[in-house]
Amino acid sequence: MTNKEVLDALRQIKTYCAASALDKLNYAIEIIEKLENDGIENPLKTDFSKLADEGK
C-alpha cells in the first residue's frame, strides 16, 4: 500500500466522518502528506531512530 492510496482513502472517509472526528482525520492526512513529501514511502518499515541521530 502506498501513501497516495492511504491519502485517497482518508479523503473519501472525510465524506462520512462525524464532525467531532474531522480535526483528527485532517491531522492524520497532514501527517501522511508530510511523510510523502519528505520521501518516506513506507512509514511502517522506516527506521526513524536514524533520523533522530542525525539531529544530534
Beta strands, then each sheet from edge to edge (+ up, - down):
end
